[in-house]
């Protein structure tokens, strides 16, 4: 049964017992409305996922560039939460990596939580920071002199958007090297409007 069918079947009867918000086969939710004494559509705020489907490779450049997939256009003004987990693979210990976030619109009350782990370390030392202000995360180098392999970046940002624009994750080699640096498929960006 779909949510529409449930509303059609039970919507007019005031004798029905209230139900908790219920998810139906079509993914929609319905709940009992005391105001209207019937089942009504129930809006559930959900994160919009943007998975990275393909590996993206760069070499011989320390210029931070937007990722080709970990990007989205903020659709309207308001408060947003953005979460990201990115997996960065370095080909050797000489290059290391760096990252940043970018927003082409205007946002106030930006609060960021970020955590990163150096590539290839089994003990996984890393850095964790909480930042508040009006700016996105600036260029952040993640370095280790002997390790290479997969590193991890986790970001959570809450921002109040006053002028819409495009939000993106940026990454690059920290030291220019002919070896490849790769942002791996399976990395994930997700966002949700809070108000």
N, C-alpha and C positions, 0 to 999 in steps of 0.2 A: 504494500500500500504506500502511495506517495503522500506527502504532506497535504497536497491539494485534495486528494481523495478523502483524507481524514477530516479535513475541514468541511468538505461537502457532506460527508456522511454524518458528522456529529455536530456541526456548527449551529444548528437551529434549536437544539434541545437544551432547556435550562435544567433538565433533570439529570444530566450527566454529572459525574463526580469530577472535580478538578483533577488535572494530571500535571505531573512535573513536565518541564520542557522535554519533548521527545523527538528523537531524530528518526526520520523515515528514510526509505530506500533511495529517494532522490537527493538525500543529503540536507534537505530543508528541516527546520525545526518548527514545531507548533507547541503552544501551551494554552492552558485554560485562562480566559480573560474574565475576571469577576465583573469588570465594568460592562462588558458586552454580553456576559453569560454565554459564551461560546468559545470554541477553539479559534485561535488567531495565529497568524504567522509570528514566529519568535525570532528576532534578529540576534544572532550570536556573532560577536566580533571574533574574527579569526585572523591569524597571521596569513599573509600572502607569501607562499614560498617561491623563491627563485633559485632553483638548483643549478649548479655549474655542470653542464652536460659533457663538455669537452675539455681536455687538457689544453692549456694555453702556454706557449713556450716563448721565451725571450732570451736574447744573449747580447753581450757586449754593450750594455747600456745601463746607466744608473738613473735614467730619467723616469720618474714616477708617472705611470700612465694608467688610465682607467682600465679595469678588467673588462673583457668583452662581454661577460655575462652577469657579473655581480654588480648590477646597476639597475636603477628603476627611476621612473619619472614620478615625483610626488604629485598626486592628482589634485589636491586642494589644500587650502590653508588649514591649520589646526595642529594639534599635538600628535606626534608619531613616536613609535618605538621601532627601532631597527636593530636586528640581531644578525651577526655574521660569524661563521666559522670558515676559515680559509686554510687550506693545506698547501704549503709552499715547499717544493722540492728543489734543493740546490745540488748541482752536479759535483761540486768540490768545495773544500773548506776555504778557498781564497775569496769567493764572491760574497758569501753571506746574503742577507736580503733586508729590504726595508719596505715599509708600507705607510699608507696614509688614507684618510677618507676625504671626500670632496663633495661639496653641495653647491650647485650653481645658483640656487635661489637665496633667500634670506631666512635665517632662523635665529631665534632668541632662546634664552634659557636652555642651552645645549648642555646636557649632562652625559658624559661618556664613561663607560667602564671598558677597559681593554686588558687583555692578557695575551702574552706571546711566549712561545717556547722556541729556543734555538734549534736549528735543524739537526737531526740525527743524534741527539744526546739521550742516552738511556735514563739518566738521572733526571732529565727534563727540568733543569733550572730555567726560570723565566722571570718575567717582570709583570707586575700587576699594578695598574694605576686607575684611579678614579679622577676624572677631570670635570670641572664645571666652568661655564662661561658662555660665550656666544660663538665659539669657533669649533670647527671640526678637528679631528685628530691630525696633527701635523706630521711631517716625515719622521718616522721612528725606525732607527736601525736596529737590527737583531743580529748580533755578531758573536762568533766563537771561532777561535783560531785553528782548531783541529777537527771539528765535526762537520759533517755534511749529511744530506738526506732530507727527510721530511720534517718541516717545522710547522707550527700551528699558530694562527692568530684568531683570537676571539674578541668580538666587539659587541657592545650593547650601547646604543645611543637613544636618548629621549630628547626630542627637540620640538620647539614650538615654531612651526613654519608660518611666516608672515608673507612671503613671496615664493610661489612655487618654483621648482627647478628640478634638476636631476641629481640624485645622490649616487655616489659610486665609491667602490673600493679600488685603491691604487696600490701597485706594487712594482718592485724592480730589484735588480742586483744592487747591493750596497757598494761593492767594488767591481768595476767593469772587468768582465772576464769572457773569453770566447766560449766557455762552457755554458750549458743551458740552465736556466732557472724556469721552473714550471709551476703554475697555479693549477692544482689537480682537480679533475672532475670529481664530484662528490662534495666539493665546497658548497656552502649554502648561505644565501642571503634570505632573510624574511622580514616583513614589515607589517605594521598594523596601525591604523589611525585610532588614537585614543579618544579624541573629541573633535 
